[in-house]
Amino acid sequence: MSANKESWGSRVGLILAMAGNAVGLGNFLRFPVQAVQNGGGAFIIPYLVCFLVMGIPLLWIEWSMGRFGGKFGHHSTPFIVDTMGKNRLWKYIGVFGIWTNIAVAAYYCYLESWTLSYMFHSIGGTFSGLDQDGVAAFFGEYVSLGRSTFGIPYEPIVFFVICLLLNTWILSQGLAKGVERVAKIGMPMLIIFGAFLAFKGFTISAGENGAINDSSVGLNFLWTPQFDKLWSPTVWLAAAGQIFFTLSVGMGTVHCYASYVRSKDDIALNAMSAGWMNEFVEVVLGGAILIPISIGYLGIDRVTEMVQSGGLGLGFRTLPYLFYQWGDFLGALSGFMWFGLLFFAGITSSLAMGTPWIGFLQDEFNWRRKSAAWSFGIIVLVLGMPTVLFFKYGVFDEYDYWAGTVSLVVFALLESILFAWVFGMNKGWREITSGSDIDVPLIYRYIIKFVTPLLLLWVFLGSLFTPKGGDWGAALSGNWELDNSSIIKKITNADLKEKLAAATSAVDIELLQDTLFFVNASRILLLAVWIILAALVYTAYKKRVREGRI
């Protein structure tokens, strides 16, 4: 018998936990940058379309699969998907639902630990008196394991361990007393902090506190539609990709959370509630902080240049400096709220990443909750330490690309095919609508069966064969050259090899050679973890056969 007898304490707690799983660092750091880079206000059109025809269907698919598997006592994806298809290989597809969470947690908890550290640095006044270059230099020194302002040796490692201990302890307390309780505290705090910073972002006036633009300039820059980009496949791929990041679909966490829902409980309205809460946080709050405040004090040209390197540069290297334009007290308070907001967004997501592994050990090997939780902490510590020690060699980015990007698309594509075509849309639709507190529009029956899998296939193929510079027009006219960002080129390390071939400095050559070594080593490590997990699933399957459960 399984040692797993847990359940959610309340419906509100479940929805907040599901929303917390979806609401993460990408809502505030990735979304506004993606919008700026892909047509401003025009980006919201493909973004919302992808949410309606891919995001919502995938949420319903994963909630349904989770609740269905939970009826049979399964709380992790290998055996949840195994109940829906007769082919024995499906359980190994389900390995992605454990592997992805462990691999993502390995670097995500490190990123989460930055926010915890920066909260203390904000309150401690570390950024007071520093110019923008000084704040940027602090970040560079931090990730390089350099000198600590607090005098703590190897400060990033210390905060990484503290962050992991906190996550592990909360997970060890169980769903209702641990995960759900944190969601009930963390999500309201996140919205309160976000609302304060959004208010400040809306009320910047040119000439006050060194601002060179009104807040309206930043908001217009973010939301003015560039309709010439609307028909670009690159923009649509970016919008679809953002939906993956923001909803945490294709990971296995939604399946796991939903597996603890009672068989007659609603999932249709619950999924919609969690999904739309995430959209509110991302579009309304996420769109009102990073870009408007940055443009208010730095101007459009400077921010346009900075967004090319993503949201981390603005969020960690720039905003702490900008907050202090409001004075020392508000600067420290705003910094604390900004990084506190990011911390709550991060921890509600990272807690979800631990539940599939814990559920697997409880179901298959009769582990107790506490032991399973601490094993997750140890695994993430070991797997995550290379992202801390070798950050400058691209290990962090490799984890993010393969586990946090490619894996999500692959698993979501396969599970949509399993649900609609193998399990069958008739049974799938009954599972979605069973106990539903809303009337699910009938059109979604056909969207889930046809549109969602085709859109996912397009996203995957578009990522696999991305043309040079994202120029689909030239590619479709016959001049198809793969971009270095395509999956195929990433596998061959084309970008690194080109840089290495062009390098002339001995220092640059050595750095690139080391980077190439660590990039390949990190991929081998991730592959080894997947193989070990697959072996554990095989062992669990044989154990079930011996016990007569199969």
C-alpha positions in Angstrom: 0.0 0.0 0.0 1.1 3.5 -0.7 2.2 5.8 2.1 0.5 8.7 0.3 -2.8 9.6 1.9 -2.7 13.3 1.5 -5.3 15.8 0.2 -5.9 19.5 -0.2 -7.3 21.3 2.8 -9.6 23.7 0.9 -10.6 24.7 -2.6 -9.1 28.2 -2.1 -5.8 26.7 -1.1 -5.8 24.4 -4.1 -6.5 27.3 -6.5 -3.9 29.5 -4.8 -1.3 26.7 -4.9 -2.0 26.0 -8.6 -1.8 29.8 -9.4 1.4 29.9 -7.3 2.8 27.1 -9.4 2.1 29.1 -12.5 3.1 32.5 -11.2 6.8 32.6 -11.2 9.8 34.8 -11.9 9.0 34.8 -15.6 5.8 36.8 -15.0 7.8 39.8 -13.9 11.2 39.3 -15.7 10.4 37.5 -18.9 6.9 38.7 -20.0 7.5 42.5 -20.3 10.8 41.9 -22.2 9.1 39.4 -24.6 6.3 42.0 -25.2 8.8 44.7 -26.0 10.9 42.5 -28.3 7.9 41.1 -30.2 5.7 44.0 -31.2 4.7 45.7 -28.0 0.9 45.9 -27.8 0.6 43.7 -30.9 2.2 40.9 -28.9 -0.8 40.6 -26.6 -3.0 39.4 -29.6 -1.0 36.2 -30.3 -0.4 35.9 -26.6 -4.1 35.8 -25.7 -4.9 33.6 -28.7 -2.2 31.1 -27.6 -3.6 31.3 -24.1 -7.1 30.4 -25.3 -6.3 27.7 -27.8 -3.2 26.2 -26.1 -2.9 27.4 -22.5 -6.5 26.7 -21.3 -6.8 23.4 -23.2 -3.4 22.2 -21.7 -4.6 23.2 -18.2 -7.8 21.2 -18.7 -5.8 18.3 -20.1 -3.3 18.2 -17.2 -6.0 18.7 -14.5 -8.1 15.9 -16.0 -5.1 13.6 -16.3 -4.1 14.3 -12.8 -7.5 13.7 -11.3 -8.0 10.6 -13.4 -4.7 9.1 -12.3 -5.4 10.1 -8.7 -8.5 7.8 -8.7 -6.0 4.9 -9.0 -3.7 6.2 -6.4 -1.1 7.7 -8.8 0.5 11.1 -7.9 3.3 11.4 -10.5 3.2 11.4 -14.2 4.8 8.0 -15.1 1.9 6.1 -13.8 -0.7 8.8 -14.4 0.0 8.6 -18.1 0.3 4.8 -17.9 -3.3 4.6 -16.9 -4.4 6.4 -20.0 -2.6 4.4 -22.7 -2.0 0.7 -23.1 1.5 1.0 -24.6 4.1 0.4 -21.8 6.3 3.1 -23.2 4.0 5.8 -22.0 5.3 5.5 -18.5 8.7 6.4 -19.8 7.3 9.5 -21.5 5.9 10.3 -18.1 9.5 10.4 -16.8 9.7 13.9 -18.2 7.2 14.9 -15.5 9.7 14.1 -12.8 12.9 14.8 -14.6 11.9 18.3 -15.7 10.9 19.4 -12.2 14.2 18.1 -10.7 16.3 19.7 -13.4 14.4 23.0 -13.4 14.5 23.2 -9.6 18.3 22.7 -9.7 18.8 26.2 -11.3 15.5 27.8 -10.4 16.2 27.5 -6.7 19.6 29.2 -7.3 17.8 32.1 -9.1 15.3 32.1 -6.2 18.1 32.4 -3.7 19.3 35.6 -5.5 15.9 37.2 -4.6 16.3 36.1 -1.0 19.8 37.6 -0.8 18.7 40.8 -2.5 15.9 41.3 0.0 18.5 41.4 2.8 20.8 43.6 0.8 18.0 46.0 0.1 17.0 46.3 3.7 20.7 46.4 4.7 21.3 49.4 2.4 23.8 47.7 0.2 22.6 49.6 -2.9 22.3 53.0 -1.3 24.8 55.4 -2.9 25.7 53.1 -5.7 25.3 54.3 -9.3 23.9 52.0 -12.0 27.3 50.6 -12.9 27.9 49.9 -9.2 24.7 47.9 -8.9 25.5 46.0 -12.1 29.1 45.3 -10.7 27.5 43.9 -7.5 25.6 41.4 -9.5 28.6 40.3 -11.5 30.7 40.0 -8.3 27.8 38.0 -6.7 27.4 35.3 -9.4 31.2 35.1 -9.6 31.4 34.1 -5.9 33.4 37.2 -5.2 33.7 39.3 -2.1 30.5 39.6 0.0 29.2 42.9 1.2 27.8 41.1 4.3 31.2 39.4 4.9 29.7 36.0 4.3 32.2 33.6 2.6 30.8 32.2 -0.6 27.5 34.1 0.0 25.7 32.7 -3.1 26.2 29.1 -1.9 25.0 30.0 1.6 21.8 31.6 0.3 21.3 28.7 -2.2 21.5 26.2 0.7 19.2 28.4 2.9 16.7 28.6 0.1 16.8 24.8 -0.5 16.4 24.1 3.3 13.4 26.4 3.4 11.8 24.7 0.3 12.6 21.2 1.7 11.2 21.9 5.1 8.0 23.3 3.7 7.6 20.3 1.5 8.2 18.0 4.4 5.2 19.5 6.2 2.8 18.1 3.6 0.3 19.6 1.1 -2.2 21.2 3.5 0.2 22.3 6.2 3.1 23.1 4.0 2.5 23.9 0.3 -1.1 25.2 0.7 -0.3 27.3 3.7 2.6 29.0 1.9 0.4 29.7 -1.1 -2.2 31.3 1.1 0.4 33.7 2.5 2.7 34.1 -0.5 0.1 34.8 -3.2 -1.6 37.7 -1.3 1.8 39.1 -0.3 2.9 38.9 -3.9 -0.1 40.8 -5.1 0.2 43.5 -2.4 3.9 44.1 -3.2 3.1 44.1 -6.9 0.3 46.5 -6.5 2.5 49.0 -4.6 5.3 48.8 -7.2 2.7 49.0 -10.1 1.3 52.2 -8.5 4.8 53.7 -8.3 5.3 52.6 -12.0 2.1 54.4 -13.0 2.9 57.6 -11.1 6.4 58.6 -12.3 6.5 62.2 -13.4 9.3 63.7 -15.6 11.6 66.0 -13.7 10.8 64.4 -10.3 13.5 62.4 -8.5 15.6 62.4 -11.7 13.0 60.9 -13.9 13.3 61.9 -17.6 10.0 60.6 -18.7 6.4 60.3 -17.4 5.2 56.8 -16.7 3.0 57.1 -19.7 6.0 57.0 -22.0 7.1 53.6 -20.6 3.5 52.2 -20.8 3.1 53.5 -24.3 6.4 51.9 -25.3 5.3 48.6 -23.9 1.8 48.5 -25.2 1.8 50.5 -28.5 1.0 47.9 -31.1 3.6 47.3 -33.9 1.1 45.7 -36.3 3.8 44.9 -38.9 5.1 42.2 -36.5 1.7 40.7 -36.0 2.0 38.2 -38.9 5.5 37.1 -38.1 5.8 33.4 -37.1 8.6 34.4 -34.8 6.2 36.6 -32.7 3.7 33.8 -32.6 6.3 31.3 -31.5 7.5 33.7 -28.8 3.9 34.1 -27.6 3.3 30.4 -27.5 6.6 30.0 -25.7 5.6 32.5 -23.1 2.4 30.6 -22.4 4.5 27.5 -21.6 6.7 29.5 -19.2 3.9 31.4 -17.5 1.4 28.5 -16.9 4.0 25.8 -16.0 2.4 23.3 -18.4 4.3 20.4 -19.8 6.1 19.9 -16.5 4.1 17.4 -14.5 3.4 19.7 -11.6 -0.3 20.3 -12.5 -0.8 16.6 -12.9 0.6 16.0 -9.4 -1.4 18.7 -7.7 -4.6 17.6 -9.5 -4.1 14.0 -8.5 -5.0 15.0 -4.9 -8.4 16.3 -6.0 -11.3 14.2 -5.1 -12.8 12.3 -8.0 -16.1 14.3 -8.1 -14.6 17.7 -7.5 -14.6 20.4 -10.2 -11.5 20.8 -12.3 -12.9 23.0 -15.2 -13.5 26.1 -13.1 -10.5 25.5 -10.9 -8.2 25.3 -13.9 -9.7 28.5 -15.4 -9.4 30.3 -12.0 -5.8 29.5 -11.6 -5.0 30.3 -15.2 -6.7 33.7 -15.2 -5.2 34.6 -11.9 -1.8 34.0 -13.4 -2.7 36.2 -16.4 -3.8 39.0 -14.2 -0.5 38.9 -12.3 1.5 38.7 -15.5 -0.2 41.2 -17.8 -1.5 43.8 -15.2 1.3 43.7 -12.6 4.2 42.3 -14.6 3.5 44.9 -17.3 3.4 47.8 -15.0 6.7 47.5 -13.1 9.9 46.6 -15.0 9.6 48.5 -18.2 7.7 51.7 -17.1 10.1 52.3 -14.2 13.2 51.7 -16.3 12.1 53.9 -19.2 11.0 56.6 -16.7 14.6 57.0 -15.5 16.8 55.7 -18.3 14.9 56.5 -21.5 13.7 54.4 -24.4 17.0 54.0 -26.2 18.8 52.8 -23.1 16.1 50.3 -22.2 15.7 49.1 -25.8 19.4 48.2 -25.7 19.1 46.5 -22.3 16.1 44.3 -23.0 18.1 42.5 -25.7 19.9 40.7 -22.8 16.6 39.7 -21.1 14.9 40.6 -17.9 17.6 39.6 -15.5 19.7 42.6 -16.5 16.9 45.0 -15.7 15.6 43.2 -12.7 18.9 42.6 -10.8 21.4 45.0 -12.4 19.3 48.1 -12.8 16.1 48.3 -10.7 17.8 48.4 -7.3 19.6 51.6 -8.5 16.4 53.1 -9.8 14.4 52.5 -6.6 16.9 54.7 -4.8 15.9 57.7 -6.9 12.9 57.8 -4.6 15.1 58.3 -1.6 16.8 56.0 0.8 13.8 54.8 2.8 11.5 54.2 -0.3 14.5 52.8 -2.2 15.2 50.2 0.5 11.5 49.4 0.9 10.8 49.1 -2.8 13.8 46.9 -3.3 12.6 44.7 -0.5 9.2 44.5 -2.0 10.5 43.9 -5.5 12.7 41.0 -4.5 10.2 39.8 -2.0 7.6 39.7 -4.8 10.1 37.7 -6.9 10.8 35.4 -3.9 7.2 34.6 -3.3 6.7 34.0 -7.0 9.7 31.7 -7.1 9.0 29.6 -4.0 5.4 28.9 -4.8 6.7 27.5 -8.1 9.7 25.6 -6.7 7.5 23.9 -4.1 5.4 22.5 -6.9 8.5 21.1 -8.5 9.2 18.9 -5.5 5.7 17.3 -5.4 6.0 14.9 -8.4 9.2 13.3 -7.0 7.7 13.1 -3.5 4.5 11.6 -4.8 6.5 9.0 -6.9 8.5 7.8 -3.8 5.4 7.7 -1.7 3.3 5.7 -4.2 5.9 3.3 -5.5 8.4 2.7 -2.6 6.2 3.6 0.4 8.5 6.5 1.5 7.2 8.8 4.2 6.6 12.4 3.3 9.5 13.8 5.3 12.1 11.4 3.9 10.9 11.9 0.3 11.1 15.7 0.8 14.6 15.7 2.1 15.7 13.4 -0.6 14.4 16.0 -3.1 16.4 18.7 -1.3 19.6 16.6 -1.5 19.2 15.8 -5.2 18.6 19.4 -6.1 21.6 20.5 -4.0 23.9 18.1 -5.9 22.4 18.8 -9.3 22.2 22.5 -8.7 25.7 23.1 -7.4 27.2 23.2 -10.9 24.9 26.1 -11.8 26.3 28.0 -8.8 30.0 27.1 -9.3 30.1 27.3 -13.1 27.5 30.0 -13.8 29.9 31.9 -16.1 30.4 28.8 -18.2 26.8 28.6 -19.2 25.7 25.6 -17.0 22.7 27.7 -15.7 21.6 28.5 -19.3 21.9 24.9 -20.5 19.7 23.6 -17.7 17.2 26.3 -18.5 17.2 25.6 -22.2 16.9 21.8 -22.2 14.8 21.2 -19.0 12.9 24.5 -18.8 12.2 25.1 -22.5 12.6 22.1 -24.9 11.3 19.5 -22.5 8.1 21.4 -21.8 7.2 21.5 -25.5 8.0 17.9 -26.1 6.0 16.6 -23.1 3.1 18.9 -23.8 2.9 17.7 -27.4 3.0 14.1 -26.4 0.5 14.4 -23.6 -2.0 16.3 -25.8 -1.8 13.4 -28.3 -2.2 10.8 -25.5 -5.2 12.6 -24.1 -7.1 13.4 -27.3 -6.1 10.5 -29.6 -5.0 7.6 -27.4 -7.2 7.9 -24.3 -9.8 9.3 -26.6 -11.7 12.6 -26.8 -15.0 11.0 -25.7 -13.5 9.8 -22.4 -11.3 12.9 -22.2 -14.3 15.3 -22.6 -16.2 13.4 -19.9 -13.3 13.7 -17.6 -13.1 17.5 -18.1 -16.8 18.1 -17.6 -17.4 15.6 -14.8 -18.3 17.6 -11.7 -17.8 20.9 -13.5 -19.1 24.1 -11.9 -19.1 25.8 -15.4 -20.4 24.8 -18.8 -17.3 24.1 -20.8 -17.8 25.5 -24.3 -18.3 22.6 -26.8 -15.8 24.2 -29.2 -13.0 23.2 -26.9 -13.7 19.6 -27.6 -12.4 20.2 -31.1 -9.7 22.7 -30.1 -8.2 20.1 -27.7 -8.4 17.4 -30.4 -7.1 19.3 -33.4 -5.9 22.8 -32.8 -3.8 22.3 -29.6 -1.7 19.4 -30.8 -1.1 21.1 -34.2 -0.1 24.3 -32.5 2.2 22.4 -30.2 3.7 20.6 -33.2 4.2 23.9 -34.9 6.0 25.3 -31.8 8.3 22.3 -31.7 9.1 22.3 -35.4 9.6 26.0 -35.3 12.1 25.7 -32.5 13.8 22.7 -34.1 14.3 24.5 -37.5 14.4 28.2 -36.6 15.6 30.1 -39.6 18.5 32.6 -39.5 17.5 35.7 -37.7 13.9 34.4 -37.4 13.4 35.4 -41.0 10.6 33.0 -42.0 9.9 34.9 -45.2 13.4 34.2 -46.5 13.2 30.6 -45.3 9.9 29.9 -46.9 11.1 31.4 -50.2 13.9 28.7 -50.3 16.8 30.4 -48.5 16.6 28.3 -45.4 19.6 28.6 -43.1 19.3 27.5 -39.5 19.7 30.0 -36.8 22.1 29.3 -33.9 19.1 29.4 -31.5 17.5 26.4 -33.2 17.5 23.1 -31.4 19.6 21.5 -34.1 22.2 24.2 -33.9 22.2 24.2 -30.1 22.9 20.4 -30.0 26.0 21.0 -32.2 27.1 24.0 -30.2 27.3 26.0 -33.4 27.3 29.4 -31.7 30.2 28.5 -29.3 32.2 26.9 -32.1 31.8 30.0 -34.2 32.9 32.3 -31.4 35.9 30.0 -30.7 36.9 30.0 -34.3 36.8 33.8 -34.4 38.6 34.3 -31.0 42.1 35.7 -31.1 42.8 36.4 -27.4 44.3 33.5 -25.4 42.0 34.5 -22.5 38.9 34.4 -24.7 40.0 31.1 -26.3 40.5 29.4 -22.9 37.1 30.8 -21.6 35.3 29.4 -24.7 37.0 26.1 -24.5 36.1 25.8 -20.8 32.5 26.8 -21.6 32.3 24.2 -24.3 33.4 21.5 -21.9 31.0 22.5 -19.1 28.1 22.9 -21.6 28.6 19.3 -22.8 29.2 18.0 -19.3 25.9 19.6 -18.1 24.0 17.9 -20.9 25.6 14.5 -20.0 24.6 15.1 -16.3 21.0 15.9 -17.2 20.8 12.8 -19.5 22.2 10.6 -16.7 19.5 11.9 -14.3 16.8 11.1 -16.9 18.2 7.5 -17.4 18.3 6.9 -13.6 14.7 8.1 -13.2 13.6 5.8 -16.1 15.4 2.9 -14.3 13.5 3.8 -11.1 10.2 3.8 -13.0 11.1 0.4 -14.5 11.9 -0.9 -11.0 8.6 0.5 -9.7 6.8 -1.2 -12.6 8.4 -4.6 -11.8 7.5 -4.1 -8.1 3.8 -3.5 -9.1 3.9 -6.7 -11.1 5.3 -8.7 -8.2 2.7 -7.3 -5.9 -0.2 -8.1 -8.3 -1.1 -4.4 -8.8 -0.7 -4.8 -12.6 
